[in-house]
Amino acid sequence: MDFTGSVGRIVEDPKEAKDIAENEGIIWRRRWRPFSRTPPGCAMVRLHGLDGGIHVLQPWFHGGLKREIAAAIIRDHGSVDGVFLVRESKSNPGAYVLTYKYSDKVFHAQIQPVFDERRNCWLYTLDKGATKFYDLLQLIEFYQLNAGSLPTRLTHYVQNGVPPPLPRPEDGGASPSPPEGSQRFSDKAECGNPASI
């Protein structure tokens, strides 16, 4: 079929059909501009003043939650390995932090935006670029199915809007702490440099 004119027609000659197809391909390639606009699926990060990302609507995204509060929420609301939430990084604007529980300890893994020259867009990575994702939603879904570079799969999220644990009176109003004799959270050896996340 030839649809180049105002009315379609059946083309019986194979050589003529091939010529029509090649001409249509050439016209289409001239009109197509691969990066004149943002490719679909490419994530926008605040690093460049652009708000965006479907992650802000996800129940596991907690926005500008502080590190200590995120750790307390995971510690108190998570009873199994892989309980997690995602928050914005305070020390590295444009990056995010995955806070999760493994082996009764709370870990913070930084999610970095990286620019992909080939795709001409920003991608997210948790493992220094070995695995890249178009958005945080795709990254979280991957780590829910595979442990990847993490010690455990992400199993359950803590719903955004969960109130942070209340200070215990016996702590003198300090942040919640694990029960005595239980080494549930350490900011030192398990989490790397706390100032970097």
N, C-alpha and C positions, 0 to 999 in steps of 0.2 A: 504494500500500500504506500502511496505517496500522498502525504498531507501537506505538501509545501504550497499548494495553490489554495484557492478559496473553496474548492471542492476536492475531496479525496478521490483517488483513482487507483485502480489495480495496475501494477507494473508487472508485466510478464517477462520482460527481457532481464536476465540476471545481471548483465553488465550495466544496464541503466539503473537497476535497483542498488547495485554497489556504488555507483556514482552519486546517487541521491543520498545514500547513507553517509558517504564520506563528506559531502557538502554540508549536511546537517551537523555532523561532528565538528567540522571546522567553524561553522557559525556559532555553535554552542560554546566551543572553547574560547572564542573571541569575547563572548558576552560574560563568561564566568569569571568572577574575581574572587579568588579563594580567601583572601584576607582583607577585603575592603571593609568587612564588619567582623565582629567577634565570632569565631567558629562556634557552632552550637556545642554546648557541653563544657566550654572552657570556663573555668572558675574565675571570678573577679575577686580580688582581695583588697582590703582597705589600705594596703600598702601604697596604693596609687590613688587614694581618695575615692575609690569606687566601692559603694556598698553592694553587696550581692551575695548570693549563695543561698541555696535552698536550706542549708544547715540551720539557719536562724529560726526556721519553723519546726525543727526536729525536737522531740521531747528530751533527747539526751544532751542538747546544747544549752549551756548555762551562762553564756555571755561573759561578762566581766567578773566572774566569781574569783575571789582571792584563793591562792594556793592552799592556805591553812584551812579555809572553810571547805574547799573541795575535798581535801584529805579527810576532814572530820565527817563530812557527809558520806563519803565512800566507806570509811571505817565503821560508821554507825548504821548505815543502811544496807551494807553489803555483807552477806554471810557466805558467799561462794566466790571462787576464783572467776575473774572476768567481769565483775561488776564495774561499770565505767560511767564517766561523763566527759564531755568535751567543753572546754572554756577557752576564752581568749587569753593569749600570753600577755602578761603585764610588762615583762622585761624585754620582749621582742615584738614590737608592733607589727601586725600583719600575719603573725604566726599564731598557732593554737596549741593547746596542751591537752593530751589525752590523759586523764587521771583514772587509774584502774587498780584493782585489787588482785594480788596473786600471793598465794602462800601466806595469807594473813598479814600481808604488808601492803602499803599503798605506794604506788609508783606514779611518776609523772613523766610522760614521753612527749617531747616537743614535735609538733607537726609543722614542717617548714614549707612555705611557698617557694617553688623553684620555677624559673622561666624556661620553657621548652622552646628552643630556637626553631626546631623543625615544625612544630605545630603552631608556633607563634602565639602561645598563650601561657598563662600561669597554671601550674599543677601543684598538687600537694604530695608531700612524702613524709614518711615516719622513719625511714631507714636510709637517710642521706642520699636519696635518689635512686636506690635500687628498684623500688616499686613506686610508681607515680600514679596519681589519680586526678581526674578532672575537678572533683569537688570533695568536700568532707563526707558527704553522704556515701559516695562510692568507696571512699577509704574505710569508713566504719563498716559498711556492708562486707567488704573484703575480709576485714579482721574479725567479723562475726563468723565467717565461714572457715577462715584459716588463721592459725596463730602467726604465720609469717615470721617477722623479726621479734615478735612479742613472746614472752614465756607461756602465754595462754591465749585461747580464743576469747573474744569479747562475748560474754554470755547474756548479761542483763544490764540495762541502763537504769540510772537513777533519774526519775522524772524531773524535769525542770519545774521549779516552784516548790520543791520539797524544802521545808524550812530547815536551816542549819540546826544541828543539835544545840540544845540549850546548855548553858554553863551549869555545871553541877555545884550545888551549895558547898559540898565538902572540898571542892577545888578552890574555894575562895573567889569564885567568879571567873576562873581561868578557863581556857579552852578545854573542851572535853578531852579526857585522856583514857587510854585503855585500862582495863582492870589490872590491879597489881599482879605481878608475876607473869604477865602476858606481854611479850615483845611483839606488838602488832604493827608498829609504824616506826620507821627510822628515816630521817631525812639525810643521813650521811652516806653510808656505803651503798645502799640500795638505789638511791636516786641520783647519784652523780653529784655534780656541783649544784646546790640549791639556788644559787644566784643566777645560773644560766637558764633557768626555766621560769 
